Amino acid sequence: MIRIIWMISALLLLGGCVKSKVNRSGYIVVLDAGHGGHDSGAYSGGKKEKDLVLQITKKVYKEFKSKGYKVYLTRGSDTFLKLGQRTRIADHKDAKVFISIHANAIANKRRFNIVEGVETYFLQKTRDARSQRIAARENDSVLQGTDQLSKDVIIDSVLNGPKIIQSHKLAIDVQRHMVKNLQSRYNGVKDGGVKPGPFYILVGASRPSILIEVGYLTNPKERQRLFTSDYQDEIAEGIVSGVNRYLDNRREEVGF
């Protein structure tokens, strides 16, 4: 009897191990490094957001590739892309997820040493003033020449439906794994949480989409860490681990 129980336990354990080794070669991810070209994004301490996020996005690209994913970049160099160009590739390639990578900043110099943290956003209107300010800053470059009515129509057209629900789940998984990775090696990493925001870069791709703010360039401590290769590696590994968890959950829910 003991031998039989042991054999059953071994088989169950083996089954769990086999299940965890998901073949990801068919999974497609599109990564968007924010800003670029004439649009530097946030700027502080002599550092530009467009340079930082391109560095991190390339690391995320390599990490996804090492796990067997097919990965596409919206930009692989210092170039500026319009909103439609950034999101069109995700639909064209039938990506499972779309991830836009950015860095944050504040205007109040007296709070530079206070405000910090990693945050992940999914598309949703919100009354939160801080989320609105962050979204307005990120939206400024990609929505040049678009009137307010058109902006409202763009967001209202996608606020209902499974994309928003799945984007929220994706954001939770990615945020959790990023923060876990960073906090395991660095003291004082702040978890800024998962938040809704009216980010237009997340509208165009008709699939789960998130925007990551990897930290604040205006915070001296965080800025220094963000331009460190090891810190960037932890962010990249956390993003990929989070997407792994999300896709595994989706596979169990609906199968694909």
C-alpha positions in Angstrom: 0.0 0.0 0.0 2.8 2.4 0.9 4.5 1.6 -2.4 1.3 2.3 -4.3 0.8 5.7 -2.5 4.4 6.6 -3.3 4.0 5.8 -7.0 0.8 7.9 -7.2 2.5 10.8 -5.5 5.4 10.6 -7.9 3.1 10.5 -10.9 1.2 13.6 -9.6 4.5 15.4 -9.0 5.7 14.5 -12.5 2.4 15.7 -14.0 2.8 19.0 -12.2 6.3 19.4 -13.5 5.3 18.6 -17.1 2.4 21.1 -16.9 4.7 23.9 -15.8 7.0 23.4 -18.8 4.7 25.2 -21.3 5.9 25.5 -24.9 5.9 29.3 -25.4 7.2 29.2 -29.0 3.8 30.2 -30.3 3.3 33.1 -28.0 3.9 36.5 -29.5 4.7 39.7 -27.5 5.0 43.2 -28.8 7.1 45.6 -26.7 6.9 49.4 -27.1 9.7 51.6 -25.8 8.0 55.0 -25.1 8.9 58.3 -26.8 12.0 58.5 -29.0 13.5 60.8 -31.6 12.5 64.4 -31.0 10.4 63.3 -28.0 12.7 62.7 -25.1 10.0 62.1 -22.6 10.9 62.8 -19.0 14.3 64.5 -18.4 16.2 64.8 -15.1 19.8 64.7 -13.8 21.0 64.7 -17.4 19.1 61.5 -18.2 16.4 61.1 -20.8 13.4 58.8 -20.5 13.6 57.7 -24.2 17.2 56.4 -23.7 16.4 54.5 -20.5 13.2 52.8 -21.7 14.9 51.7 -24.9 17.7 50.1 -22.8 15.2 48.2 -20.6 13.0 47.2 -23.5 15.9 45.6 -25.3 16.7 43.6 -22.1 13.0 42.6 -21.9 13.2 41.5 -25.6 16.2 39.3 -24.9 14.6 37.8 -21.8 11.4 36.9 -23.7 13.5 35.4 -26.6 15.4 33.2 -24.1 12.1 31.8 -22.9 11.0 30.8 -26.4 8.7 33.7 -27.2 8.4 35.5 -30.5 9.0 39.2 -29.8 8.6 42.4 -31.8 9.7 45.9 -31.0 7.8 49.0 -32.1 11.2 50.8 -32.1 14.7 49.4 -31.8 16.5 52.7 -32.2 16.1 56.4 -31.3 13.1 57.1 -33.6 9.7 58.7 -33.0 6.6 56.8 -33.9 3.0 58.0 -34.1 0.3 56.4 -32.0 -1.0 54.2 -34.8 2.4 52.9 -35.7 3.1 51.8 -32.1 0.0 49.7 -31.8 -0.7 48.5 -35.3 2.1 45.9 -35.1 0.5 44.2 -32.1 -2.7 43.5 -34.1 -0.8 42.7 -37.3 1.3 40.1 -35.5 -1.6 38.8 -33.5 0.3 39.3 -30.2 -0.9 37.8 -27.0 0.0 41.0 -25.1 1.2 44.5 -25.8 3.6 46.2 -23.3 4.6 49.9 -23.4 7.6 50.8 -21.2 8.0 54.3 -19.7 9.7 56.1 -16.8 8.0 58.6 -14.5 8.7 62.1 -13.3 7.2 64.9 -11.2 7.4 68.7 -11.5 7.7 69.6 -7.8 11.4 69.7 -7.1 10.8 69.7 -3.3 9.4 66.2 -3.6 12.1 64.7 -5.9 13.6 62.8 -3.0 10.2 61.5 -1.8 8.2 60.4 -4.8 9.4 57.1 -6.2 8.2 53.6 -7.1 7.3 51.1 -9.8 3.8 51.3 -11.2 1.8 49.4 -13.8 -1.2 50.8 -15.6 -4.1 49.4 -17.6 -6.5 51.3 -19.8 -9.5 52.8 -17.8 -10.9 56.2 -17.1 -10.2 57.4 -13.6 -11.0 60.3 -11.3 -7.6 59.9 -9.6 -5.9 63.2 -10.2 -2.4 61.7 -10.0 -3.1 59.0 -12.6 -4.7 61.7 -14.8 -1.5 63.8 -14.6 0.8 60.9 -15.5 -1.5 59.9 -18.4 -1.6 63.4 -19.7 2.2 63.7 -19.8 2.6 60.4 -21.6 -0.3 61.1 -24.0 1.0 64.6 -25.0 3.4 63.4 -27.7 1.3 60.6 -29.3 -1.9 62.7 -29.5 -0.6 65.9 -31.1 -3.4 67.4 -33.2 -6.2 65.3 -31.8 -9.2 67.3 -30.4 -10.8 66.4 -27.1 -14.0 64.9 -28.6 -11.9 62.5 -30.7 -9.9 61.5 -27.7 -13.0 60.7 -25.7 -14.4 58.6 -28.6 -11.2 56.7 -28.9 -11.2 55.6 -25.2 -15.0 55.1 -24.9 -14.9 52.7 -27.9 -12.7 50.2 -26.0 -13.6 50.7 -22.3 -16.1 47.8 -22.2 -15.2 44.2 -22.9 -12.7 41.5 -22.1 -9.7 43.4 -23.1 -9.9 45.7 -20.1 -10.5 42.8 -17.7 -7.5 40.8 -19.1 -5.3 43.9 -19.2 -6.0 44.4 -15.5 -5.0 40.8 -14.7 -1.9 41.1 -16.8 -1.0 44.3 -15.0 -1.4 42.6 -11.6 0.9 39.7 -12.6 3.6 41.9 -14.1 3.6 44.4 -11.2 3.8 41.6 -8.6 6.8 39.9 -10.2 8.7 43.1 -11.0 8.4 44.3 -7.5 9.3 40.9 -6.0 12.4 40.7 -8.2 13.6 44.2 -7.3 12.8 44.0 -3.6 14.7 40.7 -3.3 18.0 42.5 -4.2 17.5 46.2 -3.5 16.4 47.9 -0.3 13.5 50.4 -0.3 12.0 49.6 -3.6 8.5 51.0 -3.5 5.5 49.2 -4.9 3.5 51.9 -6.6 0.8 49.3 -7.4 -1.6 48.7 -10.3 -3.7 51.6 -11.4 -6.2 52.5 -14.1 -5.4 55.4 -16.4 -6.5 56.9 -19.7 -3.3 56.1 -21.7 -4.0 56.3 -25.4 -1.1 54.1 -26.3 -3.1 51.2 -24.8 -6.2 51.9 -26.9 -5.0 50.8 -30.4 -4.0 47.2 -29.8 -7.1 45.1 -29.5 -5.6 42.7 -27.0 -4.4 42.8 -23.3 -2.2 45.9 -23.0 -0.4 47.5 -20.1 1.9 50.5 -19.6 4.8 50.2 -17.1 6.4 53.1 -15.3 9.7 51.6 -14.2 10.5 54.4 -11.8 11.0 58.1 -11.3 13.8 59.8 -13.2 13.3 62.8 -10.8 14.2 60.7 -7.8 18.0 60.7 -7.5 18.3 57.3 -5.9 15.9 55.6 -8.3 17.4 57.3 -11.3 20.8 56.0 -10.4 19.5 52.5 -10.0 17.5 52.6 -13.2 20.6 53.2 -15.3 22.3 50.2 -13.7 22.5 47.1 -15.8 21.7 44.7 -12.9 18.7 46.7 -11.9 17.4 46.7 -15.5 17.9 42.9 -15.6 15.7 42.5 -12.5 13.0 44.6 -14.1 13.2 42.6 -17.4 13.1 39.2 -15.6 10.2 40.4 -13.5 8.2 41.5 -16.6 8.7 38.2 -18.3 7.9 36.2 -15.2 4.7 38.2 -14.8 3.7 37.6 -18.4 4.4 33.9 -18.0 2.1 33.7 -15.0 -0.6 35.6 -16.8 -0.5 33.4 -19.9 -0.4 30.2 -17.8 -3.5 31.4 -16.0 -5.2 32.2 -19.3 -4.3 28.8 -20.6 -5.9 27.2 -17.6 -9.0 29.4 -17.9 -9.8 29.1 -21.6 -7.0 27.2 -23.3 -5.1 28.6 -26.3 
